Amino acid sequence: MENVNLDLRTAEILGKGNKYRQIHFLVECAIVLQDYLLTRTYEKRSFVYE
């Protein structure tokens, strides 16, 4: 969660070549992500599972 900024709608992700990249997402995505995070219990893991 420390890599996600819902106000600015940005996230830092680990991409190809093990490099961190800043991405931007739409307002709709921020709303859905915020709703999801409110219903989820926090664990020190990614919210996207492989």
N, CA, C and O atoms as a GROMACS GRO file, in nm:
protein
  200
    1MET      N    1   0.082  -0.120   0.000
    1MET     CA    2   0.000   0.000   0.000
    1MET      C    3   0.086   0.126   0.000
    1MET      O    4   0.040   0.232  -0.042
    2GLU      N    5   0.207   0.115   0.046
    2GLU     CA    6   0.293   0.234   0.047
    2GLU      C    7   0.329   0.281  -0.094
    2GLU      O    8   0.382   0.390  -0.111
    3ASN      N    9   0.301   0.199  -0.195
    3ASN     CA   10   0.332   0.234  -0.333
    3ASN      C   11   0.211   0.285  -0.410
    3ASN      O   12   0.221   0.310  -0.530
    4VAL      N   13   0.096   0.301  -0.342
    4VAL     CA   14  -0.027   0.345  -0.409
    4VAL      C   15  -0.069   0.479  -0.352
    4VAL      O   16  -0.075   0.496  -0.230
    5ASN      N   17  -0.100   0.575  -0.441
    5ASN     CA   18  -0.151   0.705  -0.400
    5ASN      C   19  -0.286   0.723  -0.467
    5ASN      O   20  -0.293   0.753  -0.586
    6LEU      N   21  -0.394   0.704  -0.391
    6LEU     CA   22  -0.528   0.713  -0.449
    6LEU      C   23  -0.565   0.856  -0.487
    6LEU      O   24  -0.641   0.878  -0.582
    7ASP      N   25  -0.512   0.955  -0.413
    7ASP     CA   26  -0.542   1.095  -0.445
    7ASP      C   27  -0.485   1.136  -0.580
    7ASP      O   28  -0.552   1.203  -0.659
    8LEU      N   29  -0.362   1.096  -0.606
    8LEU     CA   30  -0.299   1.129  -0.735
    8LEU      C   31  -0.325   1.023  -0.842
    8LEU      O   32  -0.291   1.042  -0.959
    9ARG      N   33  -0.386   0.911  -0.799
    9ARG     CA   34  -0.416   0.799  -0.887
    9ARG      C   35  -0.290   0.746  -0.955
    9ARG      O   36  -0.283   0.730  -1.077
   10THR      N   37  -0.188   0.720  -0.871
   10THR     CA   38  -0.063   0.665  -0.920
   10THR      C   39  -0.023   0.546  -0.833
   10THR      O   40  -0.067   0.531  -0.719
   11ALA      N   41   0.060   0.462  -0.891
   11ALA     CA   42   0.117   0.349  -0.817
   11ALA      C   43   0.256   0.322  -0.872
   11ALA      O   44   0.284   0.345  -0.989
   12GLU      N   45   0.341   0.273  -0.786
   12GLU     CA   46   0.473   0.233  -0.828
   12GLU      C   47   0.474   0.082  -0.835
   12GLU      O   48   0.443   0.014  -0.737
   13ILE      N   49   0.508   0.029  -0.951
   13ILE     CA   50   0.506  -0.116  -0.971
   13ILE      C   51   0.644  -0.164  -1.012
   13ILE      O   52   0.724  -0.090  -1.068
   14LEU      N   53   0.669  -0.290  -0.984
   14LEU     CA   54   0.793  -0.354  -1.027
   14LEU      C   55   0.768  -0.410  -1.166
   14LEU      O   56   0.683  -0.497  -1.185
   15GLY      N   57   0.841  -0.360  -1.261
   15GLY     CA   58   0.819  -0.400  -1.399
   15GLY      C   59   0.931  -0.486  -1.454
   15GLY      O   60   1.013  -0.542  -1.381
   16LYS      N   61   0.932  -0.494  -1.584
   16LYS     CA   62   1.031  -0.570  -1.656
   16LYS      C   63   1.172  -0.522  -1.622
   16LYS      O   64   1.195  -0.402  -1.608
   17GLY      N   65   1.262  -0.614  -1.610
   17GLY     CA   66   1.400  -0.578  -1.579
   17GLY      C   67   1.420  -0.540  -1.434
   17GLY      O   68   1.520  -0.478  -1.398
   18ASN      N   69   1.324  -0.579  -1.348
   18ASN     CA   70   1.330  -0.547  -1.205
   18ASN      C   71   1.344  -0.398  -1.178
   18ASN      O   72   1.412  -0.357  -1.084
   19LYS      N   73   1.279  -0.315  -1.262
   19LYS     CA   74   1.281  -0.170  -1.244
   19LYS      C   75   1.144  -0.123  -1.197
   19LYS      O   76   1.041  -0.170  -1.244
   20TYR      N   77   1.146  -0.030  -1.102
   20TYR     CA   78   1.020   0.028  -1.055
   20TYR      C   79   0.976   0.137  -1.151
   20TYR      O   80   1.056   0.218  -1.197
   21ARG      N   81   0.844   0.136  -1.180
   21ARG     CA   82   0.787   0.234  -1.271
   21ARG      C   83   0.663   0.296  -1.209
   21ARG      O   84   0.590   0.230  -1.134
   22GLN      N   85   0.640   0.422  -1.240
   22GLN     CA   86   0.521   0.492  -1.193
   22GLN      C   87   0.411   0.474  -1.297
   22GLN      O   88   0.432   0.500  -1.415
   23ILE      N   89   0.294   0.431  -1.253
   23ILE     CA   90   0.181   0.420  -1.345
   23ILE      C   91   0.068   0.509  -1.296
   23ILE      O   92   0.062   0.544  -1.178
   24HIS      N   93  -0.019   0.546  -1.386
   24HIS     CA   94  -0.136   0.628  -1.354
   24HIS      C   95  -0.260   0.547  -1.387
   24HIS      O   96  -0.259   0.468  -1.481
   25PHE      N   97  -0.369   0.568  -1.310
   25PHE     CA   98  -0.492   0.496  -1.339
   25PHE      C   99  -0.611   0.590  -1.332
   25PHE      O  100  -0.604   0.698  -1.273
   26LEU      N  101  -0.720   0.547  -1.392
   26LEU     CA  102  -0.840   0.628  -1.403
   26LEU      C  103  -0.912   0.646  -1.269
   26LEU      O  104  -0.890   0.570  -1.175
   27VAL      N  105  -0.996   0.746  -1.264
   27VAL     CA  106  -1.077   0.773  -1.144
   27VAL      C  107  -1.160   0.650  -1.108
   27VAL      O  108  -1.170   0.615  -0.990
   28GLU      N  109  -1.218   0.585  -1.208
   28GLU     CA  110  -1.300   0.466  -1.184
   28GLU      C  111  -1.219   0.357  -1.115
   28GLU      O  112  -1.269   0.289  -1.025
   29CYS      N  113  -1.095   0.340  -1.157
   29CYS     CA  114  -1.008   0.240  -1.096
   29CYS      C  115  -0.978   0.277  -0.951
   29CYS      O  116  -0.976   0.190  -0.864
   30ALA      N  117  -0.955   0.404  -0.923
   30ALA     CA  118  -0.928   0.448  -0.786
   30ALA      C  119  -1.048   0.422  -0.696
   30ALA      O  120  -1.031   0.381  -0.581
   31ILE      N  121  -1.168   0.444  -0.746
   31ILE     CA  122  -1.290   0.420  -0.668
   31ILE      C  123  -1.304   0.272  -0.635
   31ILE      O  124  -1.331   0.235  -0.521
   32VAL      N  125  -1.286   0.188  -0.735
   32VAL     CA  126  -1.298   0.043  -0.715
   32VAL      C  127  -1.189  -0.006  -0.620
   32VAL      O  128  -1.216  -0.087  -0.532
   33LEU      N  129  -1.068   0.043  -0.638
   33LEU     CA  130  -0.957   0.002  -0.552
   33LEU      C  131  -0.981   0.046  -0.408
   33LEU      O  132  -0.953  -0.030  -0.315
   34GLN      N  133  -1.031   0.167  -0.389
   34GLN     CA  134  -1.060   0.215  -0.254
   34GLN      C  135  -1.168   0.130  -0.187
   34GLN      O  136  -1.156   0.095  -0.070
   35ASP      N  137  -1.273   0.098  -0.260
   35ASP     CA  138  -1.379   0.011  -0.206
   35ASP      C  139  -1.324  -0.126  -0.170
   35ASP      O  140  -1.358  -0.181  -0.066
   36TYR      N  141  -1.241  -0.180  -0.256
   36TYR     CA  142  -1.181  -0.310  -0.229
   36TYR      C  143  -1.096  -0.307  -0.102
   36TYR      O  144  -1.104  -0.397  -0.019
   37LEU      N  145  -1.015  -0.204  -0.089
   37LEU     CA  146  -0.925  -0.195   0.026
   37LEU      C  147  -1.000  -0.177   0.157
   37LEU      O  148  -0.951  -0.217   0.262
   38LEU      N  149  -1.117  -0.117   0.152
   38LEU     CA  150  -1.198  -0.100   0.273
   38LEU      C  151  -1.255  -0.232   0.323
   38LEU      O  152  -1.283  -0.247   0.442
   39THR      N  153  -1.273  -0.328   0.234
   39THR     CA  154  -1.332  -0.457   0.272
   39THR      C  155  -1.227  -0.562   0.301
   39THR      O  156  -1.260  -0.672   0.346
   40ARG      N  157  -1.103  -0.533   0.277
   40ARG     CA  158  -0.994  -0.630   0.288
   40ARG      C  159  -0.918  -0.611   0.419
   40ARG      O  160  -0.896  -0.498   0.463
   41THR      N  161  -0.878  -0.722   0.479
   41THR     CA  162  -0.790  -0.712   0.594
   41THR      C  163  -0.647  -0.700   0.544
   41THR      O  164  -0.608  -0.766   0.448
   42TYR      N  165  -0.570  -0.617   0.608
   42TYR     CA  166  -0.436  -0.588   0.562
   42TYR      C  167  -0.339  -0.702   0.594
   42TYR      O  168  -0.332  -0.750   0.707
   43GLU      N  169  -0.266  -0.742   0.492
   43GLU     CA  170  -0.156  -0.835   0.506
   43GLU      C  171  -0.041  -0.780   0.425
   43GLU      O  172  -0.064  -0.708   0.328
   44LYS      N  173   0.078  -0.810   0.463
   44LYS     CA  174   0.195  -0.762   0.391
   44LYS      C  175   0.219  -0.846   0.266
   44LYS      O  176   0.325  -0.907   0.250
   45ARG      N  177   0.119  -0.848   0.177
   45ARG     CA  178   0.128  -0.922   0.052
   45ARG      C  179   0.062  -0.839  -0.057
   45ARG      O  180  -0.012  -0.745  -0.028
   46SER      N  181   0.088  -0.873  -0.177
   46SER     CA  182   0.027  -0.808  -0.290
   46SER      C  183  -0.122  -0.843  -0.294
   46SER      O  184  -0.160  -0.953  -0.255
   47PHE      N  185  -0.206  -0.750  -0.340
   47PHE     CA  186  -0.346  -0.781  -0.352
   47PHE      C  187  -0.378  -0.848  -0.485
   47PHE      O  188  -0.492  -0.887  -0.509
   48VAL      N  189  -0.279  -0.864  -0.569
   48VAL     CA  190  -0.296  -0.936  -0.695
   48VAL      C  191  -0.218  -1.066  -0.681
   48VAL      O  192  -0.098  -1.066  -0.656
   49TYR      N  193  -0.288  -1.176  -0.697
   49TYR     CA  194  -0.223  -1.307  -0.682
   49TYR      C  195  -0.190  -1.365  -0.817
   49TYR      O  196  -0.264  -1.348  -0.913
   50GLU      N  197  -0.077  -1.433  -0.823
   50GLU     CA  198  -0.035  -1.496  -0.948
   50GLU      C  199  -0.091  -1.634  -0.959
   50GLU      O  200  -0.067  -1.703  -1.058
   0.00000   0.00000   0.00000
